[in-house]
Amino acid sequence: MQSVSPPGTAPRPLVDDRARSHNGAPPISDDLAMALYEHMVAARVIDERLAALQLSGRVLQHASALGQEAAVIGAVAAVRDDDWVFLGSPEFGAALWRGMPVALYAHRAFGTATDVVLGRSRIPSPSPRVGRNITHAVGVAWAARLRRHDLAVLLLFGESATSGHDFHAGLNFAGVARVPLIALCWNGGPAASSRTAVAGVAAKAVAYGLPAVRVDGCDVIAVWSAVREARARASAGGGATLIEAVGAPPGDGENPELGAARDPVARFRRTLEERGCWGEDRERQLREGVNADVQRAIAEAEMSPVPAPDTLFDNVYADVPRHLREQRDEWARVTGAFA
Amino acid sequence: MVQALNDALRHEMRRDDRVVVLGEDVGRIGGVFRVTQGLWDEFGEDRVIDTPLSEGGIVGTAIGMALYGLVPVPEIQFADFIYPAYDQLVSELAKLRYRSGGEYTAKMVLRAPVGGGIRGGMYHSQSPESLFIHVAGLKVVCPSNAYDAKGLLLAAIRDPDPVIFFEPKRIYRAARGDVPDEDYTVALASAAVVRAGRDLTVLTWGAMLYEALAAADEASKHGIQCEIVDLRTLWPVDIDAIVASVEKTGRVVIVHEAPKTCGFGAELVALVSERAFVHLQAPPARVCGFDTPFPYALEMEYLPLARRILPALLETARF
């Protein structure tokens, strides 16, 4: 196990999987714990259903976050509701936490007329291109700091983004400008680390003058605690923090048994049961409710019409400029599809 | 022109506290061409921001600031340095409104000195405007004089869409003229007929306007009266002004510094051909930079100066 000790931070070793990795973390209430779990299950069920539909070619727009439920939900739950959140493609679970109905995500996946895109609750519409919104998140945090607003930005991205120039530029700017940013990087395991000469992500923070921590990304309370701490540092004017959430997808090819044992959803269910606030009945109720929601949402989205053709020309600019009006009118004239 | 641009920035920063300036050496130093001189003293480091040297980082963080509700006016030190930020401009800034169904926008004005003629060589002389005109969601502006520079910059900052604002560095200090102190704008997407004539239309912008004017003076000695249209906003371009002039003269010559192939002149020829075909009495002509990298020692051979424009005027007029 590696630990990283950037200037001014205590090393925090990645805790062995069999131990309780959130020892010493602030306790969370049963209500919060159950809410976290319910959203993790919802994210998992949506993921599994849409991934299956994707295989059969019925859904085009969906990026799986299978196994990242603890990191995504734990992180977004630890910041304030009015903080901004930037997502990569797979982290739709964060939008669920902010109140996005399942139906809305289904409309997005199917690209229907009802799709109003993921962007809501200060979660800007993600770019599917890896790492491109890192500097945007830094810019929002910078603007909040310039305006002396007590807000922070949570940025979620994957390890592959750390190879790109946006990661370097973004974190360098974040360090220079001391912006209130929590940059949480999901590092999906051994395969990923071979893409860089130095294993792990947290070590990179040293060069930007940022504190960094590594946490068990499959432990929702460990993630929640680390983000909570970073959020407090941001509020106190301490600038940005890089958090490396180390994880492995469930069903790890190299070690299926370990993969299953690390499954963040199954693990957290055991934790809740140990706390005595969860049992078979609640689990069945939750699963039935989520399954029904997801099935209904998918059925509705699949039946919904595609957007009206003339919307193609909207929102390129604030107003439809002359050349686009002409192209729209010409298209209408030759197709007769709309007046 | 430098003073007019500085005046516009100062004016708008006083009027609207959401406006911030950022870029490499724009603060204490006031920019390599001094366009932002004195702003750091007046508005402080929270609104006039010296950034690390990363064009992609400058534009990316400016997008974030704009998302938050600020109105960033980032400077790229030379238009030639814009390519590391091209991805952010094309894939993020230009598409944000569309991608989010109108829910999120990032309004900014990106300023960059453009063009040759100051012995800047290959990497301080380029004219990349057509690379941005081609991208849906961006507006592109290029003033040719001090009055327009101030009025267009104020209009660009107040426009709801992202604007790429190219400043022809060859005439930064040469293009003088009366610039009113007060608030005024020059509407985007409106061209100006700077010289009226009946025989031939010249479409141009930026520093080459003055070469076209010099060539037109010579042409008039041959009895050819040129009408010169300064496009001012390159996109969306003022189609009506172009068509009106070409319908009157029946002949068109386009002058720009950028390489000829797929330069904006190609689009202008297409527009004229589509809309004024029956009025044309001669093939449209283009006098442009060559399809080479921008040269250092031979820049005056590369640029479409008056001596290269004049033959095109005569040949087109006499076709």
Interface residues (C-beta under 8 A of the other chain):
Chain A: W84 D115 V116 V117 G119 R120 P124 S125 S127 R129 R132 N133 I134 T135 H136 A137 V138 G139 V140 A141 W142 A143 A144 L146 R147 H165 D166 H168 A169 G170 N172 F173 V176 D314 N315 V316 Y317 A318 D319 P321 R322 H323
Chain B: V20 D46 R47 T51 P52 S54 G56 G57 V59 G60 T61 A62 I63 G64 M65 A66 L67 Y68 G69 L70 P84 D87 Q88 S91 E92 L96 R97 Y98 R99 S100 G101 G102 E103 Y104 T105 A136 G137 K139 P160 D161 A189 P236 I239
